[in-house]
Amino acid sequence: MKPELFIIEDASADPRFADNPLVTGAPHIRFYAGAPLSAPSGHHIGTLCVIDTVPRKLGAVELSILDALRRLVNETLAGKEGEE
């Protein structure tokens, strides 16, 4: 888990993922973007993922929106931990 966005524009053309069952079969993933989520402790706990069945390139606006959603989820997680 790295701190930056992880984007695969066309999974079927990427040698790391081309033979993955989720790419070769249902749901036939082509595009994947993952934004890392972190616990308040700083530990990476997962990703906020966007997938599609067609290849895509994200523009500056879409990248900004994905990062804003990531920050919102991280802030929400931080608030929930304080409630426990």
Backbone torsions as a table, in degrees:
resi	resn	phi	psi	omega
1	MET	NA	117.1	178.0
2	LYS	-105.0	158.6	-175.8
3	PRO	-75.2	-13.2	-177.8
4	GLU	-95.9	168.1	176.5
5	LEU	-62.6	144.9	176.9
6	PHE	-116.6	115.4	-173.7
7	ILE	-125.5	130.5	173.2
8	ILE	-118.1	109.1	-175.7
9	GLU	-71.9	-35.2	177.8
10	ASP	-146.4	98.1	-175.8
11	ALA	-62.5	-30.1	-179.3
12	SER	-71.2	-18.7	179.2
13	ALA	-101.3	-1.6	-178.4
14	ASP	-98.8	118.6	-176.2
15	PRO	-59.8	-22.0	178.8
16	ARG	-72.3	-23.1	-172.2
17	PHE	-128.1	-8.9	-172.6
18	ALA	-56.5	-32.3	-178.4
19	ASP	-100.5	10.4	178.5
20	ASN	-67.4	135.5	-179.4
21	PRO	-58.1	-27.9	178.3
22	LEU	-77.1	-13.4	176.5
23	VAL	-96.8	-44.1	-177.4
24	THR	-77.5	-22.1	179.9
25	GLY	-133.0	-170.4	-179.3
26	ALA	-57.8	135.2	10.1
27	PRO	-91.5	16.7	175.9
28	HIS	57.5	53.9	-179.8
29	ILE	-65.4	132.2	173.4
30	ARG	-116.1	-43.7	-178.3
31	PHE	-110.1	139.3	176.5
32	TYR	-142.9	132.2	171.0
33	ALA	-132.8	126.5	179.7
34	GLY	-122.7	127.5	177.3
35	ALA	-108.5	122.8	-175.4
36	PRO	-65.9	140.6	175.8
37	LEU	-111.7	141.6	-177.4
38	SER	-129.1	145.0	172.6
39	ALA	-76.2	160.9	177.4
40	PRO	-54.7	-26.1	178.2
41	SER	-71.3	-11.3	-178.5
42	GLY	97.5	-9.0	179.0
43	HIS	-72.1	135.4	175.7
44	HIS	-73.2	129.8	-175.4
45	ILE	-119.0	-3.1	179.6
46	GLY	157.7	-162.8	-180.0
47	THR	-138.7	150.8	167.8
48	LEU	-92.6	114.0	-170.9
49	CYS	-109.7	144.7	172.0
50	VAL	-125.1	127.2	179.1
51	ILE	-129.6	158.8	176.3
52	ASP	-150.6	163.7	-179.6
53	THR	-95.2	5.1	175.0
54	VAL	-128.8	148.3	176.6
55	PRO	-60.7	147.4	-179.1
56	ARG	-144.8	157.5	167.9
57	LYS	-125.0	131.3	178.5
58	LEU	-90.3	135.7	174.6
59	GLY	-87.2	-179.4	-178.0
60	ALA	-59.9	-39.5	-179.3
61	VAL	-65.8	-46.5	-179.9
62	GLU	-63.8	-39.9	177.5
63	LEU	-63.1	-40.2	178.8
64	SER	-65.2	-41.2	178.7
65	ILE	-64.5	-44.6	179.5
66	LEU	-61.7	-41.4	178.7
67	ASP	-66.9	-37.6	177.7
68	ALA	-64.5	-41.0	176.8
69	LEU	-63.4	-40.9	177.8
70	ARG	-60.0	-46.6	-179.9
71	ARG	-62.8	-41.0	179.1
72	LEU	-62.0	-44.3	178.1
73	VAL	-63.8	-44.0	178.6
74	ASN	-61.1	-42.1	178.3
75	GLU	-64.4	-40.0	178.3
76	THR	-64.1	-43.0	177.8
77	LEU	-62.3	-40.0	179.5
78	ALA	-63.6	-39.8	178.3
79	GLY	-67.9	-38.6	-179.6
80	LYS	-67.2	-37.0	-179.7
81	GLU	-65.1	-36.1	179.4
82	GLY	-68.7	-21.0	-179.2
83	GLU	-81.0	-18.1	-175.1
84	GLU	-81.5	NA	NA
